Amino acid sequence: MMILMNSSLMILTTQMIKKNWVYLVFAVSLIIFIVTRFTNKDKDRVYLTIKSLQTQKGWGYEIYTNDTLYIKQVTIPAIVGDVPFATEKEALLIGNLALSKIKAGKKPTVSKQEIDSCGIHY
């Protein structure tokens, strides 16, 4: 009788261990899935930001990719000479134009015609 009780107890214990093992494997798998799903997502993203920049002569802008300086423009592009933007608004207008080109997968160049069509004074 004692042997029968010990073997029944062993069978129950083994079943409980198997059951708990399945829960443990499921929980660990779920945690790994959640961590990899949400941490890798941000590593693949490129965040673009623009900031105005006041200089001694006027205004300019900076474009950052993931907090790293990508473009620093302290003069009006496509204009002969070192002519800064007269206002912060003008600098950000052209900066956002360049930024939209980057987002579209194009080169961030700005032509004199685009400068004129935006009403930039120089």
C-alpha positions in Angstrom: 0.0 0.0 0.0 2.8 2.4 0.8 4.4 1.7 -2.6 1.1 2.5 -4.3 0.8 5.8 -2.5 4.3 6.8 -3.3 3.9 6.0 -7.0 0.6 7.9 -7.1 2.3 10.8 -5.4 5.2 10.6 -7.9 2.7 10.6 -10.8 0.9 13.6 -9.5 4.2 15.5 -8.8 5.4 14.7 -12.3 2.1 15.9 -13.9 2.3 19.2 -11.9 5.9 19.7 -13.0 5.0 19.2 -16.6 2.0 21.5 -16.3 4.1 24.2 -14.6 6.8 23.7 -17.2 4.4 24.5 -20.0 3.3 27.7 -18.2 6.9 28.7 -17.6 7.9 28.2 -21.3 4.8 30.1 -22.5 5.5 33.0 -20.1 9.1 33.3 -21.1 8.2 33.1 -24.8 5.7 35.8 -24.4 8.1 38.1 -22.6 10.8 37.5 -25.3 8.2 38.3 -28.0 7.1 41.5 -26.4 10.6 42.8 -25.7 11.9 42.1 -29.2 8.7 43.4 -30.8 8.8 46.8 -29.2 12.6 47.4 -28.8 13.6 46.7 -32.4 10.9 48.9 -33.8 12.5 52.1 -32.6 16.0 51.1 -33.8 14.8 50.9 -37.4 13.0 54.3 -37.3 14.7 57.5 -38.5 13.4 60.6 -36.7 13.8 63.9 -38.5 13.6 67.2 -36.7 14.2 70.8 -37.6 15.4 73.6 -35.4 15.8 77.3 -36.1 19.2 78.8 -35.5 19.8 82.4 -34.8 23.2 83.7 -36.0 25.0 87.0 -35.6 23.7 88.1 -39.0 20.2 86.6 -39.2 18.6 83.2 -39.1 19.3 79.6 -40.3 18.1 76.1 -39.6 19.4 72.7 -38.6 18.0 69.3 -39.6 18.7 66.3 -37.3 18.4 62.6 -38.0 17.9 60.7 -34.7 19.4 63.6 -32.8 22.5 63.8 -35.0 23.1 67.0 -37.0 22.5 66.2 -40.7 22.3 69.7 -42.2 23.3 73.1 -40.8 22.2 75.9 -43.1 23.1 79.4 -41.9 22.6 81.1 -45.3 19.9 81.1 -47.9 20.7 78.2 -50.3 21.0 78.8 -54.0 21.7 82.5 -53.5 25.1 84.0 -54.3 27.0 85.2 -51.3 26.5 84.6 -47.6 23.0 85.9 -47.1 21.2 84.7 -44.0 17.5 84.4 -43.7 15.9 87.7 -42.5 13.5 86.0 -40.1 13.1 82.7 -38.2 9.8 82.1 -40.2 11.7 82.3 -43.5 14.4 79.9 -42.3 11.9 77.4 -41.1 9.9 77.6 -44.3 12.9 76.6 -46.4 14.1 74.2 -43.8 10.7 72.4 -43.9 10.9 72.3 -47.7 14.3 70.6 -47.4 12.9 68.3 -44.7 9.9 67.3 -46.9 12.3 66.4 -49.7 14.3 64.1 -47.4 11.1 62.4 -46.2 10.2 61.9 -49.9 13.5 60.2 -50.5 14.9 63.1 -52.6 18.0 65.2 -52.2 17.4 68.2 -49.9 18.5 70.8 -52.4 16.6 74.0 -52.8 16.7 76.0 -56.0 16.6 79.8 -56.4 13.2 79.4 -58.1 11.9 77.7 -55.0 13.4 80.4 -52.8 11.6 83.1 -54.9 8.3 81.2 -55.0 8.3 81.0 -51.2 8.7 84.8 -51.0 12.1 84.8 -49.3 13.7 88.3 -49.1 17.4 88.5 -49.8 
